[in-house]
Amino acid sequence: MALEITDANFEVEVIQSDKVVLIDFWAAWCGPCRMVGPIVEELAKEYEGKAVVGKVDVDSNSAVSSALGIRNIPTILFFKNGKVVDKQVGVAPKEALAAKLEAIM
């Protein structure tokens, strides 16, 4: 299951992580986000122990979302060593997200 990332745990779970991190920025009211959600959950299972896969509810965690300049959702950010190294805005197939994750691992 994807890790719930919040304003409170972002620093520890993402910035200080020794693994590559994929974060899905979403909201409950967002239709395309509901399409991406199951894909993110599958990636969380497949990459368990190899990468951190998490979700940020932009409505509940505005500090992180605004600090990272999230303007459109769904947006998926890929972090390595605490820095954003890739991103995907909008719906993308699982294969595309897995390829981006593999490329930075």
VMD Tcl script that builds the backbone (N, CA, C; Angstrom):
set m [mol new atoms 315]
animate dup $m
set s [atomselect $m all]
$s set {name element resname resid chain x y z} {
  {N N MET 1 A 0.829 -1.190 0.000}
  {CA C MET 1 A 0.000 0.000 0.000}
  {C C MET 1 A 0.871 1.250 0.000}
  {N N ALA 2 A 0.458 2.231 -0.772}
  {CA C ALA 2 A 1.217 3.477 -0.859}
  {C C ALA 2 A 1.241 4.183 0.499}
  {N N LEU 3 A 2.375 4.762 0.805}
  {CA C LEU 3 A 2.580 5.475 2.060}
  {C C LEU 3 A 1.866 6.820 2.004}
  {N N GLU 4 A 1.178 7.177 3.087}
  {CA C GLU 4 A 0.546 8.498 3.138}
  {C C GLU 4 A 1.595 9.517 3.549}
  {N N ILE 5 A 1.883 10.428 2.642}
  {CA C ILE 5 A 2.872 11.466 2.902}
  {C C ILE 5 A 2.112 12.744 3.253}
  {N N THR 6 A 2.547 13.402 4.324}
  {CA C THR 6 A 1.875 14.609 4.804}
  {C C THR 6 A 2.888 15.738 4.960}
  {N N ASP 7 A 2.370 16.937 5.236}
  {CA C ASP 7 A 3.264 18.060 5.541}
  {C C ASP 7 A 4.195 17.686 6.697}
  {N N ALA 8 A 3.661 16.939 7.665}
  {CA C ALA 8 A 4.412 16.602 8.882}
  {C C ALA 8 A 5.521 15.579 8.647}
  {N N ASN 9 A 5.292 14.583 7.768}
  {CA C ASN 9 A 6.303 13.525 7.615}
  {C C ASN 9 A 7.106 13.636 6.318}
  {N N PHE 10 A 6.879 14.649 5.507}
  {CA C PHE 10 A 7.544 14.789 4.211}
  {C C PHE 10 A 9.068 14.784 4.333}
  {N N GLU 11 A 9.579 15.566 5.269}
  {CA C GLU 11 A 11.038 15.674 5.448}
  {C C GLU 11 A 11.671 14.305 5.700}
  {N N VAL 12 A 11.093 13.527 6.618}
  {CA C VAL 12 A 11.652 12.215 6.979}
  {C C VAL 12 A 11.442 11.188 5.869}
  {N N GLU 13 A 10.210 11.101 5.359}
  {CA C GLU 13 A 9.870 10.043 4.404}
  {C C GLU 13 A 10.413 10.277 2.995}
  {N N VAL 14 A 10.609 11.540 2.613}
  {CA C VAL 14 A 11.029 11.838 1.240}
  {C C VAL 14 A 12.443 12.411 1.191}
  {N N ILE 15 A 12.648 13.542 1.833}
  {CA C ILE 15 A 13.937 14.235 1.748}
  {C C ILE 15 A 15.071 13.395 2.342}
  {N N GLN 16 A 14.811 12.732 3.477}
  {CA C GLN 16 A 15.859 11.952 4.134}
  {C C GLN 16 A 15.895 10.486 3.699}
  {N N SER 17 A 15.028 10.089 2.773}
  {CA C SER 17 A 14.968 8.687 2.355}
  {C C SER 17 A 16.251 8.271 1.630}
  {N N ASP 18 A 16.707 7.055 1.910}
  {CA C ASP 18 A 17.876 6.533 1.210}
  {C C ASP 18 A 17.462 5.773 -0.058}
  {N N LYS 19 A 16.157 5.752 -0.342}
  {CA C LYS 19 A 15.637 5.093 -1.539}
  {C C LYS 19 A 15.067 6.141 -2.489}
  {N N VAL 20 A 14.857 5.739 -3.730}
  {CA C VAL 20 A 14.148 6.569 -4.692}
  {C C VAL 20 A 12.700 6.677 -4.215}
  {N N VAL 21 A 12.086 7.850 -4.389}
  {CA C VAL 21 A 10.719 8.075 -3.915}
  {C C VAL 21 A 9.835 8.532 -5.077}
  {N N LEU 22 A 8.675 7.901 -5.199}
  {CA C LEU 22 A 7.640 8.323 -6.156}
  {C C LEU 22 A 6.479 8.844 -5.328}
  {N N ILE 23 A 6.024 10.066 -5.608}
  {CA C ILE 23 A 4.888 10.625 -4.877}
  {C C ILE 23 A 3.807 11.046 -5.857}
  {N N ASP 24 A 2.594 10.572 -5.582}
  {CA C ASP 24 A 1.409 10.935 -6.343}
  {C C ASP 24 A 0.683 12.054 -5.596}
  {N N PHE 25 A 0.612 13.245 -6.212}
  {CA C PHE 25 A -0.145 14.360 -5.648}
  {C C PHE 25 A -1.547 14.289 -6.227}
  {N N TRP 26 A -2.550 14.189 -5.350}
  {CA C TRP 26 A -3.922 13.903 -5.781}
  {C C TRP 26 A -4.932 14.586 -4.880}
  {N N ALA 27 A -6.211 14.477 -5.245}
  {CA C ALA 27 A -7.321 14.934 -4.403}
  {C C ALA 27 A -8.516 14.021 -4.675}
  {N N ALA 28 A -9.366 13.868 -3.668}
  {CA C ALA 28 A -10.518 12.969 -3.762}
  {C C ALA 28 A -11.497 13.390 -4.860}
  {N N TRP 29 A -11.605 14.678 -5.135}
  {CA C TRP 29 A -12.559 15.193 -6.121}
  {C C TRP 29 A -12.042 15.126 -7.559}
  {N N CYS 30 A -10.802 14.713 -7.749}
  {CA C CYS 30 A -10.137 14.737 -9.060}
  {C C CYS 30 A -10.356 13.415 -9.805}
  {N N GLY 31 A -11.105 13.461 -10.903}
  {CA C GLY 31 A -11.388 12.263 -11.699}
  {C C GLY 31 A -10.141 11.566 -12.217}
  {N N PRO 32 A -9.238 12.280 -12.901}
  {CA C PRO 32 A -8.016 11.630 -13.390}
  {C C PRO 32 A -7.172 11.019 -12.263}
  {N N CYS 33 A -7.226 11.641 -11.066}
  {CA C CYS 33 A -6.486 11.101 -9.918}
  {C C CYS 33 A -6.994 9.702 -9.561}
  {N N ARG 34 A -8.302 9.494 -9.708}
  {CA C ARG 34 A -8.873 8.179 -9.398}
  {C C ARG 34 A -8.427 7.132 -10.417}
  {N N MET 35 A -8.028 7.577 -11.605}
  {CA C MET 35 A -7.494 6.650 -12.604}
  {C C MET 35 A -6.047 6.258 -12.263}
  {N N VAL 36 A -5.291 7.212 -11.760}
  {CA C VAL 36 A -3.877 6.985 -11.432}
  {C C VAL 36 A -3.721 6.227 -10.111}
  {N N GLY 37 A -4.646 6.424 -9.172}
  {CA C GLY 37 A -4.549 5.825 -7.837}
  {C C GLY 37 A -4.250 4.334 -7.825}
  {N N PRO 38 A -5.020 3.505 -8.562}
  {CA C PRO 38 A -4.753 2.058 -8.559}
  {C C PRO 38 A -3.377 1.704 -9.143}
  {N N ILE 39 A -2.917 2.489 -10.106}
  {CA C ILE 39 A -1.590 2.260 -10.700}
  {C C ILE 39 A -0.519 2.500 -9.637}
  {N N VAL 40 A -0.675 3.572 -8.875}
  {CA C VAL 40 A 0.290 3.907 -7.817}
  {C C VAL 40 A 0.299 2.800 -6.759}
  {N N GLU 41 A -0.874 2.287 -6.421}
  {CA C GLU 41 A -0.955 1.191 -5.440}
  {C C GLU 41 A -0.223 -0.061 -5.951}
  {N N GLU 42 A -0.387 -0.379 -7.249}
  {CA C GLU 42 A 0.321 -1.529 -7.825}
  {C C GLU 42 A 1.832 -1.322 -7.768}
  {N N LEU 43 A 2.275 -0.127 -8.100}
  {CA C LEU 43 A 3.714 0.174 -8.044}
  {C C LEU 43 A 4.232 0.071 -6.614}
  {N N ALA 44 A 3.422 0.488 -5.643}
  {CA C ALA 44 A 3.825 0.404 -4.236}
  {C C ALA 44 A 4.094 -1.049 -3.855}
  {N N LYS 45 A 3.241 -1.969 -4.310}
  {CA C LYS 45 A 3.443 -3.391 -4.015}
  {C C LYS 45 A 4.670 -3.933 -4.734}
  {N N GLU 46 A 4.789 -3.609 -6.016}
  {CA C GLU 46 A 5.883 -4.157 -6.830}
  {C C GLU 46 A 7.253 -3.648 -6.411}
  {N N TYR 47 A 7.328 -2.417 -5.913}
  {CA C TYR 47 A 8.625 -1.838 -5.553}
  {C C TYR 47 A 8.862 -1.794 -4.049}
  {N N GLU 48 A 8.052 -2.513 -3.296}
  {CA C GLU 48 A 8.216 -2.544 -1.844}
  {C C GLU 48 A 9.631 -2.994 -1.498}
  {N N GLY 49 A 10.303 -2.216 -0.646}
  {CA C GLY 49 A 11.672 -2.535 -0.255}
  {C C GLY 49 A 12.720 -1.971 -1.199}
  {N N LYS 50 A 12.324 -1.605 -2.429}
  {CA C LYS 50 A 13.267 -1.066 -3.413}
  {C C LYS 50 A 13.114 0.446 -3.594}
  {N N ALA 51 A 11.882 0.924 -3.421}
  {CA C ALA 51 A 11.585 2.350 -3.567}
  {C C ALA 51 A 10.443 2.698 -2.621}
  {N N VAL 52 A 10.327 3.968 -2.299}
  {CA C VAL 52 A 9.205 4.448 -1.494}
  {C C VAL 52 A 8.156 4.980 -2.469}
  {N N VAL 53 A 6.933 4.484 -2.354}
  {CA C VAL 53 A 5.840 4.967 -3.195}
  {C C VAL 53 A 4.777 5.542 -2.263}
  {N N GLY 54 A 4.481 6.820 -2.457}
  {CA C GLY 54 A 3.550 7.481 -1.558}
  {C C GLY 54 A 2.567 8.376 -2.274}
  {N N LYS 55 A 1.612 8.885 -1.493}
  {CA C LYS 55 A 0.567 9.764 -2.006}
  {C C LYS 55 A 0.434 10.972 -1.090}
  {N N VAL 56 A 0.225 12.135 -1.697}
  {CA C VAL 56 A -0.018 13.359 -0.941}
  {C C VAL 56 A -1.382 13.901 -1.357}
  {N N ASP 57 A -2.292 14.001 -0.404}
  {CA C ASP 57 A -3.594 14.623 -0.641}
  {C C ASP 57 A -3.369 16.135 -0.610}
  {N N VAL 58 A -3.485 16.785 -1.767}
  {CA C VAL 58 A -3.154 18.210 -1.850}
  {C C VAL 58 A -4.092 19.082 -1.024}
  {N N ASP 59 A -5.328 18.625 -0.801}
  {CA C ASP 59 A -6.266 19.410 0.002}
  {C C ASP 59 A -5.877 19.436 1.478}
  {N N SER 60 A -5.268 18.363 1.967}
  {CA C SER 60 A -4.896 18.266 3.378}
  {C C SER 60 A -3.454 18.675 3.651}
  {N N ASN 61 A -2.644 18.776 2.610}
  {CA C ASN 61 A -1.209 19.019 2.776}
  {C C ASN 61 A -0.737 20.128 1.840}
  {N N SER 62 A -1.263 21.311 2.070}
  {CA C SER 62 A -0.985 22.427 1.162}
  {C C SER 62 A 0.444 22.960 1.267}
  {N N ALA 63 A 1.100 22.788 2.401}
  {CA C ALA 63 A 2.469 23.308 2.549}
  {C C ALA 63 A 3.428 22.612 1.591}
  {N N VAL 64 A 3.407 21.292 1.593}
  {CA C VAL 64 A 4.280 20.521 0.695}
  {C C VAL 64 A 3.901 20.783 -0.754}
  {N N SER 65 A 2.617 20.751 -1.038}
  {CA C SER 65 A 2.143 20.929 -2.411}
  {C C SER 65 A 2.561 22.283 -2.982}
  {N N SER 66 A 2.395 23.347 -2.194}
  {CA C SER 66 A 2.762 24.665 -2.714}
  {C C SER 66 A 4.275 24.837 -2.761}
  {N N ALA 67 A 5.003 24.273 -1.809}
  {CA C ALA 67 A 6.468 24.375 -1.813}
  {C C ALA 67 A 7.067 23.724 -3.061}
  {N N LEU 68 A 6.404 22.673 -3.544}
  {CA C LEU 68 A 6.899 21.961 -4.731}
  {C C LEU 68 A 6.264 22.473 -6.022}
  {N N GLY 69 A 5.418 23.498 -5.913}
  {CA C GLY 69 A 4.831 24.097 -7.103}
  {C C GLY 69 A 3.803 23.221 -7.810}
  {N N ILE 70 A 3.077 22.425 -7.052}
  {CA C ILE 70 A 2.057 21.568 -7.656}
  {C C ILE 70 A 0.860 22.438 -8.046}
  {N N ARG 71 A 0.601 22.529 -9.349}
  {CA C ARG 71 A -0.512 23.342 -9.842}
  {C C ARG 71 A -1.591 22.502 -10.510}
  {N N ASN 72 A -1.203 21.362 -11.040}
  {CA C ASN 72 A -2.145 20.461 -11.701}
  {C C ASN 72 A -2.058 19.094 -11.042}
  {N N ILE 73 A -3.193 18.420 -10.935}
  {CA C ILE 73 A -3.184 17.063 -10.409}
  {C C ILE 73 A -3.935 16.170 -11.381}
  {N N PRO 74 A -3.575 14.908 -11.478}
  {CA C PRO 74 A -2.473 14.287 -10.731}
  {C C PRO 74 A -1.104 14.728 -11.257}
  {N N THR 75 A -0.194 14.910 -10.329}
  {CA C THR 75 A 1.220 15.113 -10.648}
  {C C THR 75 A 1.996 14.075 -9.856}
  {N N ILE 76 A 2.917 13.407 -10.536}
  {CA C ILE 76 A 3.776 12.433 -9.873}
  {C C ILE 76 A 5.205 12.963 -9.930}
  {N N LEU 77 A 5.814 13.092 -8.756}
  {CA C LEU 77 A 7.206 13.531 -8.673}
  {C C LEU 77 A 8.082 12.354 -8.271}
  {N N PHE 78 A 9.268 12.321 -8.843}
  {CA C PHE 78 A 10.260 11.293 -8.540}
  {C C PHE 78 A 11.438 11.970 -7.857}
  {N N PHE 79 A 11.786 11.476 -6.670}
  {CA C PHE 79 A 12.879 12.042 -5.879}
  {C C PHE 79 A 14.028 11.052 -5.772}
  {N N LYS 80 A 15.244 11.591 -5.799}
  {CA C LYS 80 A 16.438 10.797 -5.509}
  {C C LYS 80 A 17.356 11.694 -4.696}
  {N N ASN 81 A 17.830 11.174 -3.568}
  {CA C ASN 81 A 18.692 11.953 -2.668}
  {C C ASN 81 A 18.039 13.270 -2.260}
  {N N GLY 82 A 16.717 13.238 -2.042}
  {CA C GLY 82 A 16.005 14.404 -1.551}
  {C C GLY 82 A 15.681 15.466 -2.588}
  {N N LYS 83 A 15.999 15.207 -3.863}
  {CA C LYS 83 A 15.767 16.186 -4.924}
  {C C LYS 83 A 14.826 15.616 -5.982}
  {N N VAL 84 A 13.997 16.493 -6.569}
  {CA C VAL 84 A 13.118 16.079 -7.667}
  {C C VAL 84 A 13.986 15.838 -8.897}
  {N N VAL 85 A 13.897 14.617 -9.460}
  {CA C VAL 85 A 14.702 14.282 -10.639}
  {C C VAL 85 A 13.850 14.013 -11.873}
  {N N ASP 86 A 12.532 13.843 -11.695}
  {CA C ASP 86 A 11.648 13.623 -12.837}
  {C C ASP 86 A 10.221 13.900 -12.386}
  {N N LYS 87 A 9.328 14.096 -13.362}
  {CA C LYS 87 A 7.925 14.303 -13.017}
  {C C LYS 87 A 7.022 13.876 -14.153}
  {N N GLN 88 A 5.794 13.588 -13.795}
  {CA C GLN 88 A 4.757 13.229 -14.751}
  {C C GLN 88 A 3.501 13.997 -14.346}
  {N N VAL 89 A 2.987 14.828 -15.247}
  {CA C VAL 89 A 1.760 15.561 -14.977}
  {C C VAL 89 A 0.651 14.921 -15.808}
  {N N GLY 90 A -0.450 14.593 -15.152}
  {CA C GLY 90 A -1.564 13.959 -15.842}
  {C C GLY 90 A -1.483 12.448 -15.771}
  {N N VAL 91 A -2.476 11.814 -16.377}
  {CA C VAL 91 A -2.568 10.356 -16.354}
  {C C VAL 91 A -1.506 9.753 -17.268}
  {N N ALA 92 A -0.858 8.702 -16.796}
  {CA C ALA 92 A 0.136 7.983 -17.592}
  {C C ALA 92 A -0.031 6.494 -17.314}
  {N N PRO 93 A 0.301 5.650 -18.299}
  {CA C PRO 93 A 0.199 4.209 -18.068}
  {C C PRO 93 A 1.236 3.733 -17.056}
  {N N LYS 94 A 0.922 2.627 -16.413}
  {CA C LYS 94 A 1.803 2.049 -15.399}
  {C C LYS 94 A 3.205 1.818 -15.952}
  {N N GLU 95 A 3.292 1.344 -17.183}
  {CA C GLU 95 A 4.594 1.045 -17.787}
  {C C GLU 95 A 5.476 2.295 -17.848}
  {N N ALA 96 A 4.862 3.445 -18.174}
  {CA C ALA 96 A 5.623 4.694 -18.272}
  {C C ALA 96 A 6.164 5.115 -16.908}
  {N N LEU 97 A 5.329 4.973 -15.871}
  {CA C LEU 97 A 5.768 5.342 -14.523}
  {C C LEU 97 A 6.844 4.386 -14.021}
  {N N ALA 98 A 6.672 3.087 -14.296}
  {CA C ALA 98 A 7.675 2.095 -13.881}
  {C C ALA 98 A 8.996 2.355 -14.598}
  {N N ALA 99 A 8.948 2.731 -15.864}
  {CA C ALA 99 A 10.176 3.009 -16.629}
  {C C ALA 99 A 10.903 4.207 -16.036}
  {N N LYS 100 A 10.164 5.247 -15.645}
  {CA C LYS 100 A 10.805 6.422 -15.032}
  {C C LYS 100 A 11.446 6.047 -13.704}
  {N N LEU 101 A 10.749 5.209 -12.928}
  {CA C LEU 101 A 11.271 4.763 -11.634}
  {C C LEU 101 A 12.547 3.948 -11.830}
  {N N GLU 102 A 12.502 3.001 -12.765}
  {CA C GLU 102 A 13.679 2.161 -13.052}
  {C C GLU 102 A 14.869 2.989 -13.495}
  {N N ALA 103 A 14.610 4.022 -14.300}
  {CA C ALA 103 A 15.684 4.837 -14.858}
  {C C ALA 103 A 16.468 5.588 -13.789}
  {N N ILE 104 A 15.828 5.888 -12.661}
  {CA C ILE 104 A 16.541 6.664 -11.622}
  {C C ILE 104 A 17.002 5.811 -10.451}
  {N N MET 105 A 16.686 4.522 -10.469}
  {CA C MET 105 A 17.103 3.653 -9.354}
  {C C MET 105 A 18.573 3.319 -9.425}
}
mol reanalyze $m
mol bondsrecalc $m
mol representation Tube
mol addrep $m
